[in-house]
């Protein structure tokens, strides 16, 4: 995985090439090159690409933003276009992949309200993998409870792909949770309800929830 290189020269030429791209393929190639530079100065331009009607370039931009990690969070949140559904959807994917707590509110909103199942799915996964280790324990507990509340609500989503992602998110969240934390029991109960009989009406969701329960019982990750 690429690592951000803040000491490298500003990718001015790569940004210029991106802005001058005059075809879908040209935009894709220019975005890939800018993403591969892995420079914090590329983040605003990569965020801008999320709003273009070019899925290939958007995927490359998301990959580049995730590689930049926490350095991409502020540009993502500051330049989020609430009127551009496509840009918002790609931003949710990027924030979910980064796992920075500053994206929590957007992930909560996306899982609860977004019209796109794929966006809700990404939000559910993201809520299970926020990086909280650097925070005080009391703050970790509070934020995990917020994630848990959002995932519990998402367990009733009408799309099975979202419920599947909720099972994945619950597993990851509970693996990082102390068993004595108040939410641990309710998270396990939600997985048991998804996995049980009759449980979820989609077999693959029941199987994934059952896998999560077995991993949690054994203390396994992955």
C-alpha positions in Angstrom: 0.0 0.0 0.0 1.3 3.5 -0.8 2.3 5.7 2.0 1.7 9.5 2.0 4.8 11.5 1.2 4.4 15.0 2.5 8.1 15.7 1.8 7.7 15.2 -2.0 7.1 18.2 -4.2 3.6 19.4 -4.7 2.1 17.4 -7.6 1.4 20.5 -9.6 2.0 19.0 -13.0 -0.2 16.0 -12.2 -3.0 18.2 -11.0 -2.7 20.3 -14.2 -2.9 17.1 -16.3 -6.0 16.1 -14.4 -7.7 19.4 -15.1 -6.7 19.3 -18.8 -7.9 15.8 -19.4 -10.3 15.9 -22.4 -11.6 12.4 -22.5 -13.0 9.8 -20.0 -9.9 7.6 -20.5 -7.6 10.7 -20.1 -9.3 11.6 -16.9 -9.0 8.0 -15.6 -5.3 7.9 -16.4 -4.6 11.3 -14.9 -6.5 10.4 -11.7 -4.6 7.2 -11.3 -1.3 9.1 -11.7 -2.3 11.7 -9.2 -3.5 9.1 -6.7 -0.2 7.2 -7.0 1.7 10.3 -6.1 0.2 9.9 -2.6 0.8 13.5 -1.7 -1.6 15.4 0.7 -1.7 18.2 -1.8 -3.5 15.9 -4.2 -6.5 15.4 -1.9 -8.7 18.3 -2.9 -8.3 17.4 -6.6 -9.1 13.8 -5.9 -12.2 14.8 -4.0 -13.2 16.9 -7.0 -13.0 13.8 -9.2 -15.6 12.1 -7.1 -18.2 14.5 -8.5 -17.4 13.7 -12.1 -19.5 11.2 -14.1 -16.6 8.8 -14.4 -16.9 5.7 -12.2 -13.4 4.4 -13.1 -11.8 7.7 -12.2 -13.9 7.9 -9.0 -12.6 4.4 -7.9 -9.0 5.6 -8.5 -9.7 8.7 -6.5 -11.2 6.8 -3.6 -8.2 4.5 -3.6 -5.9 7.5 -3.5 -7.8 9.2 -0.7 -7.8 6.0 1.4 -4.1 5.7 0.9 -3.7 9.3 2.2 -5.6 8.3 5.3 -6.4 10.9 7.9 -4.8 13.6 5.7 -7.7 13.2 3.3 -10.5 13.5 5.8 -10.7 17.3 6.1 -10.7 17.8 2.3 -13.4 15.2 2.0 -15.7 16.8 4.6 -14.9 20.4 3.5 -15.7 19.8 -0.1 -18.6 17.5 0.2 -21.3 18.4 -2.3 -24.7 17.7 -0.7 -26.4 18.3 -4.0 -24.3 15.7 -5.9 -25.4 12.3 -5.0 -22.6 10.5 -6.8 -19.9 12.6 -5.1 -21.5 11.9 -1.7 -21.7 8.2 -2.4 -18.0 8.0 -3.3 -17.1 10.1 -0.3 -18.8 7.7 2.0 -16.8 4.9 0.5 -13.6 6.8 1.0 -14.4 7.7 4.6 -15.4 4.2 5.4 -12.1 2.9 4.1 -10.1 5.5 6.0 -11.8 4.8 9.4 -11.2 8.3 10.8 -13.6 9.2 13.6 -14.3 12.6 11.9 -16.3 10.7 9.3 -18.7 9.2 11.9 -21.6 11.6 11.5 -21.6 11.1 7.7 -21.5 7.3 8.0 -24.4 7.4 10.5 -26.4 9.5 8.2 -25.6 7.4 5.1 -26.6 4.1 6.8 -29.8 5.6 8.1 -30.9 7.7 5.1 -29.0 7.1 1.9 -31.1 5.9 -1.1 -28.3 3.7 -2.5 -27.9 0.2 -1.0 -24.3 0.2 -2.0 -23.7 3.4 0.0 -25.5 2.1 3.0 -23.5 -1.1 2.8 -20.2 0.9 2.7 -21.4 3.0 5.7 -22.2 -0.2 7.7 -18.7 -1.6 7.1 -17.2 1.7 7.9 -19.0 2.0 11.2 -17.5 -1.3 12.3 -13.9 -0.3 11.6 -13.4 3.2 12.9 -9.9 3.7 14.4 -10.4 4.7 18.0 -7.3 3.4 19.7 -5.7 6.8 20.1 -8.7 8.2 22.0 -9.3 8.1 25.8 -11.1 5.0 26.9 -14.3 6.9 27.9 -14.4 8.5 24.4 -13.9 5.1 22.7 -16.8 3.7 24.7 -19.1 6.6 23.8 -18.2 6.4 20.1 -18.5 2.7 19.9 -22.0 3.0 21.3 -22.9 5.5 18.6 -21.6 3.0 16.0 -23.5 0.2 17.6 -26.8 2.1 17.7 -26.5 2.9 14.0 -25.7 -0.7 13.1 -28.6 -2.0 15.2 -30.9 0.2 13.3 -29.3 -0.9 10.0 -30.1 -4.5 10.9 -33.6 -3.8 9.8 -32.7 -2.5 6.3 -34.8 -3.8 3.5 -31.8 -4.8 1.4 -30.0 -8.0 2.2 -26.6 -6.6 1.1 -26.9 -3.9 3.8 -27.9 -6.4 6.5 -24.9 -8.6 5.4 -22.6 -5.5 5.9 -24.3 -4.8 9.2 -23.3 -8.3 10.4 -19.7 -7.6 9.2 -19.7 -4.3 10.9 -21.1 -5.7 14.2 -18.4 -8.4 14.2 -15.6 -5.9 13.8 -17.1 -3.5 16.3 -17.5 -6.2 19.0 -14.0 -7.5 18.4 -12.7 -4.2 19.6 -15.2 -3.9 22.5 -14.7 -5.0 26.1 -17.2 -7.7 27.0 -18.2 -5.6 30.0 -19.2 -2.6 27.9 -22.9 -2.0 28.0 -23.4 -2.4 24.2 -21.6 -5.8 23.9 -24.6 -7.8 24.8 -27.0 -6.0 22.6 -24.6 -6.4 19.7 -24.4 -10.1 20.2 -28.1 -10.3 20.5 -28.5 -8.6 17.2 -26.2 -11.1 15.5 -28.0 -14.0 17.1 -31.3 -12.7 15.8 -29.8 -12.4 12.3 -28.3 -15.8 12.5 -31.1 -17.7 14.2 -34.1 -19.5 12.9 -36.2 -18.1 11.4 -33.7 -15.2 11.7 -32.9 -13.2 8.6 -34.9 -14.2 5.5 -31.8 -14.4 3.4 -29.6 -17.5 4.0 -26.3 -15.7 3.2 -27.0 -13.1 5.8 -27.8 -15.8 8.4 -24.6 -17.6 7.5 -22.5 -14.4 7.8 -24.0 -13.5 11.1 -23.3 -17.1 12.3 -19.7 -16.8 11.2 -19.4 -13.5 13.1 -20.7 -15.2 16.2 -18.3 -18.1 15.9 -15.4 -15.8 15.5 -16.4 -13.7 18.4 -16.7 -16.8 20.6 -13.3 -17.9 19.6 -11.7 -14.4 19.8 -10.7 -14.6 16.1 -10.2 -11.7 13.8 -10.4 -11.2 10.0 
